[in-house]
Amino acid sequence: MQPSGLRGHVLSGVLVLGLVAAAPTIASAEQSARDTLQSWGVTIWGASYHFEKDIDYEELNWGAGLRRYVRPNWRWLGENPQTRIFFEGDVLRNSNGGLMVAASAGPEIHLGKLWGPCRLFGIATLSAAYYENPRQNKDQWKAGPVPGLAVGCGAMKINGTMILRPSSQPVAALASSITILF
C-alpha cells in the first residue's frame, strides 16, 4: 500500500535523506586520510530563473537538502583533494508550485583558486527526482544530468545549476542554492 498525500511526501523525503547519509557506506568509497575538508553540508534552496516566459513559473523555490562528500581513490579525480564526489538528497517547492524530492550524485571538480579562501568548482551530477506538477495535475519522475558551477569560500558554497530538457531550448532554467559545510 502506498502512502498518500503529505505523509507520503514526508516519508519519501526521509527515505531520500537516509539514502544520502548511507551512500558512502553503500558505495564503500575510501576517504583519504590527509583530506581534512568538511564531509557534510546542508543545502538551502531558494531561487530559479526560467527562460520560457509564456508560463508564470514560481521563481522562489524554498527547500533544503543534505549533502555528503567522499574522496575515493579514483585516478580520473586527479590529485587535488578539493575534487570530490558528493551525494545529495533534497526536498523543495518546484517552479510549478508542487513538491520535488531529488537524489543526486556526481563529482565537484576543483577548477581553480579565485581570491583569498575562495575557489571555483565545476559540478557534474546525475539526478533523479519525483516532481509534482499541479499545473498539469500529474506527478512525474525525471532523471538526467544537472551541470553547474559553485564558488566555495570557507564553509559556504554558492551553487548555480542548469536544469536541462530535451528540446530546441535545452536549458529550461537556472537554479541557485547555498551549501553550508560542516
C-alpha positions, 0 to 999 in steps of 0.5 A, a space after each residue: 500500500 502506498 502512502 498518500 498525500 503529505 505523509 507520503 511526501 514526508 516519508 519519501 523525503 526521509 527515505 531520500 535523506 537516509 539514502 544520502 547519509 548511507 551512500 558512502 557506506 553503500 558505495 564503500 568509497 575510501 576517504 583519504 586520510 590527509 583530506 581534512 575538508 568538511 564531509 557534510 553540508 546542508 543545502 538551502 534552496 531558494 531561487 530559479 530563473 526560467 527562460 520560457 516566459 509564456 508560463 508564470 513559473 514560481 521563481 522562489 523555490 524554498 527547500 533544503 537538502 543534505 549533502 555528503 562528500 567522499 574522496 575515493 581513490 579514483 585516478 580520473 579525480 586527479 590529485 587535488 583533494 578539493 575534487 570530490 564526489 558528493 551525494 545529495 538528497 533534497 526536498 523543495 517547492 518546484 517552479 510549478 508550485 508542487 513538491 520535488 524530492 531529488 537524489 543526486 550524485 556526481 563529482 565537484 571538480 576543483 577548477 581553480 583558486 579565485 581570491 583569498 579562501 575562495 575557489 571555483 568548482 565545476 559540478 557534474 551530477 546525475 539526478 533523479 527526482 519525483 516532481 509534482 506538477 499541479 499545473 498539469 495535475 500529474 506527478 512525474 519522475 525525471 532523471 538526467 544530468 544537472 551541470 553547474 558551477 559553485 564558488 566555495 569560500 570557507 564553509 559556504 558554497 554558492 551553487 548555480 545549476 542548469 536544469 536541462 530538457 530535451 528540446 530546441 531550448 535545452 536549458 529550461 532554467 537556472 537554479 541557485 542554492 547555498 551549501 553550508 559545510 560542516 
